[in-house]
Amino acid sequence: MRLSLLALLAKEPAHGYELKLALEQTFGAAYPQPNIGQIYVTLGRLEQNGLIRGQDVSQSSRPNKRVYEITEAGRDALVRWVAEPTEGPRVRDEFFMKLVLAPATGVADRLALINEQRRHYLNLMRGLSRLAAAEDRDNRVAQLLIEGAMLHLQADLDWLERCQEELE
């Protein structure tokens, strides 16, 4: 979350609630809703690390609010993050570890594990389909996020099929 907050603050200064709204409006319901407490904790850490600076702004009819802006160090961290490739495929896959090791212990059957994982992925896909149908069609960011998650799940389903063919 810290780097997404830096990205939003690189656009313009904001307070915690504005950042929460910006994340929700940008990514829609497809992205886990940010917890306002987590946002403020993260902002505090970013400020301690010198990546942002906050200033208290008084309000006449409400409590003061703290508005944050990105620092040069924060902008440098953001540039490094954007330039770095994102982590690729999972080689240490927890399900695969279960699939290979659990049958030898006698606590699980490979086919049962594969079928349970397949059901789980299919349920996730159904949920994403419902989410896509409910999401605002004009929010292309949210639609692309959902589509990407569904494509990943489809690849996982294909891989499960391959595991079943090879390991049974």
Backbone torsions as a table, in degrees:
resi	resn	phi	psi	omega
1	MET	NA	-29.2	-173.7
2	ARG	-61.6	-39.0	-177.6
3	LEU	-76.3	-31.1	175.3
4	SER	-68.4	-35.4	175.8
5	LEU	-66.7	-39.8	176.0
6	LEU	-59.6	-42.5	-179.5
7	ALA	-61.9	-43.0	178.4
8	LEU	-65.5	-38.9	-179.8
9	LEU	-73.3	-21.4	175.8
10	ALA	-68.1	-26.9	178.3
11	LYS	-74.9	-46.9	-179.5
12	GLU	-167.6	152.6	175.9
13	PRO	-62.0	150.4	-178.9
14	ALA	-160.5	163.7	172.5
15	HIS	-102.0	171.1	-172.1
16	GLY	-53.9	-45.6	-177.2
17	TYR	-67.0	-37.2	176.7
18	GLU	-63.0	-37.3	178.4
19	LEU	-66.8	-40.6	177.1
20	LYS	-60.0	-47.5	179.2
21	LEU	-62.5	-40.3	179.7
22	ALA	-62.9	-41.4	177.2
23	LEU	-63.7	-44.5	-179.2
24	GLU	-64.6	-42.7	-178.5
25	GLN	-71.1	-35.6	-178.4
26	THR	-71.1	-48.0	-172.1
27	PHE	-100.1	-11.7	178.1
28	GLY	66.5	-163.4	-176.5
29	ALA	-73.3	-11.0	-178.8
30	ALA	-68.6	-26.8	-177.2
31	TYR	-98.4	137.0	179.0
32	PRO	-53.6	130.2	-177.0
33	GLN	-62.4	127.5	-178.9
34	PRO	-69.5	141.8	177.7
35	ASN	-86.1	127.0	-176.8
36	ILE	-60.4	-35.2	177.3
37	GLY	-63.1	-42.0	178.3
38	GLN	-64.2	-37.7	178.7
39	ILE	-62.2	-46.8	-177.9
40	TYR	-68.0	-36.5	175.8
41	VAL	-63.1	-44.1	-179.9
42	THR	-64.7	-41.6	177.2
43	LEU	-60.8	-40.9	178.0
44	GLY	-61.2	-42.2	178.8
45	ARG	-68.2	-40.5	177.6
46	LEU	-61.5	-38.5	179.0
47	GLU	-68.9	-43.5	177.5
48	GLN	-59.3	-36.2	-178.9
49	ASN	-83.1	0.5	176.6
50	GLY	77.1	16.4	-179.3
51	LEU	-88.9	-20.6	173.6
52	ILE	-140.2	164.7	172.0
53	ARG	-132.1	141.7	-178.8
54	GLY	-112.1	151.4	177.6
55	GLN	-137.0	131.1	177.9
56	ASP	-75.7	132.5	179.8
57	VAL	-118.9	125.5	-179.1
58	SER	-80.9	146.3	177.8
59	GLN	-126.8	140.3	-173.9
60	SER	-70.3	-42.8	-174.4
61	SER	-105.7	4.8	-178.7
62	ARG	-138.2	167.8	174.7
63	PRO	-64.2	157.7	177.7
64	ASN	-57.2	153.1	175.0
65	LYS	-123.2	155.5	-179.7
66	ARG	-106.0	120.2	179.9
67	VAL	-103.4	132.9	-175.8
68	TYR	-110.2	147.8	172.4
69	GLU	-137.2	153.1	-177.6
70	ILE	-76.0	145.3	175.7
71	THR	-98.2	174.9	177.4
72	GLU	-62.3	-39.8	177.2
73	ALA	-63.7	-37.7	177.3
74	GLY	-65.7	-41.4	178.3
75	ARG	-64.0	-40.0	177.7
76	ASP	-62.7	-43.0	178.3
77	ALA	-63.1	-39.2	178.9
78	LEU	-65.1	-43.6	179.1
79	VAL	-61.9	-42.8	178.5
80	ARG	-62.9	-43.0	-179.4
81	TRP	-62.2	-46.4	-178.6
82	VAL	-64.7	-36.3	-177.1
83	ALA	-75.4	-24.7	-177.9
84	GLU	-76.4	136.5	173.3
85	PRO	-62.9	148.1	178.4
86	THR	-82.3	148.0	-178.2
87	GLU	-49.8	137.9	-176.9
88	GLY	-89.7	-147.4	-175.3
89	PRO	-60.6	153.2	179.3
90	ARG	-85.2	116.4	174.9
91	VAL	-88.7	-34.6	176.2
92	ARG	-93.1	81.1	-177.7
93	ASP	-94.5	121.0	-176.0
94	GLU	-61.9	-40.9	178.9
95	PHE	-62.2	-42.4	-179.2
96	PHE	-62.8	-38.0	176.2
97	MET	-59.7	-45.9	177.5
98	LYS	-60.8	-45.4	-176.2
99	LEU	-60.5	-39.1	-177.7
100	VAL	-83.4	-41.7	-171.6
101	LEU	-90.7	-36.4	-173.5
102	ALA	-62.4	-41.6	-179.5
103	PRO	-58.4	-33.2	179.5
104	ALA	-67.8	-21.1	-179.9
105	THR	-85.5	-15.1	-178.0
106	GLY	84.1	5.4	-178.9
107	VAL	-95.4	-7.1	-177.8
108	ALA	-154.6	153.4	175.6
109	ASP	-106.0	136.0	-177.1
110	ARG	-57.8	-46.5	-178.2
111	LEU	-62.7	-39.9	177.4
112	ALA	-63.4	-41.3	177.4
113	LEU	-62.3	-45.6	180.0
114	ILE	-62.3	-45.5	-178.9
115	ASN	-64.6	-39.5	177.8
116	GLU	-65.8	-42.0	179.0
117	GLN	-65.7	-39.7	178.3
118	ARG	-60.9	-45.8	177.9
119	ARG	-59.4	-41.2	179.5
120	HIS	-61.7	-47.3	179.4
121	TYR	-62.8	-41.6	179.7
122	LEU	-65.0	-38.2	175.3
123	ASN	-63.9	-40.6	177.3
124	LEU	-62.8	-40.7	178.9
125	MET	-64.1	-41.4	177.4
126	ARG	-61.4	-42.6	177.8
127	GLY	-62.2	-41.0	178.1
128	LEU	-67.2	-35.9	176.9
129	SER	-62.9	-43.0	177.4
130	ARG	-64.0	-40.5	179.7
131	LEU	-63.6	-42.9	179.1
132	ALA	-62.3	-40.0	-180.0
133	ALA	-68.4	-33.9	-178.5
134	ALA	-82.7	-23.9	-176.3
135	GLU	-71.7	147.0	176.3
136	ASP	-58.2	121.4	-178.5
137	ARG	-61.3	-24.5	-179.9
138	ASP	-78.3	-14.1	179.0
139	ASN	-85.9	83.6	-177.1
140	ARG	-63.5	-31.0	179.0
141	VAL	-62.1	-49.6	179.8
142	ALA	-63.8	-42.1	179.8
143	GLN	-63.0	-40.9	178.0
144	LEU	-67.7	-36.7	177.3
145	LEU	-62.5	-45.1	178.6
146	ILE	-64.5	-45.2	-180.0
147	GLU	-60.2	-43.4	178.6
148	GLY	-61.6	-42.7	178.8
149	ALA	-63.4	-39.6	179.6
150	MET	-68.5	-37.9	177.4
151	LEU	-65.7	-38.6	176.1
152	HIS	-63.2	-43.1	178.7
153	LEU	-64.0	-39.6	177.9
154	GLN	-63.1	-40.3	176.6
155	ALA	-63.5	-39.6	177.5
156	ASP	-64.3	-38.8	177.2
157	LEU	-64.9	-42.1	177.3
158	ASP	-61.9	-41.0	179.5
159	TRP	-65.5	-39.0	176.4
160	LEU	-59.6	-40.5	177.9
161	GLU	-60.7	-43.4	179.0
162	ARG	-64.4	-42.3	177.2
163	CYS	-59.5	-43.6	-179.7
164	GLN	-61.8	-43.3	179.3
165	GLU	-63.3	-41.0	-173.7
166	GLU	-82.7	-33.1	-171.5
167	LEU	-98.6	-9.3	180.0
168	GLU	-96.0	NA	NA
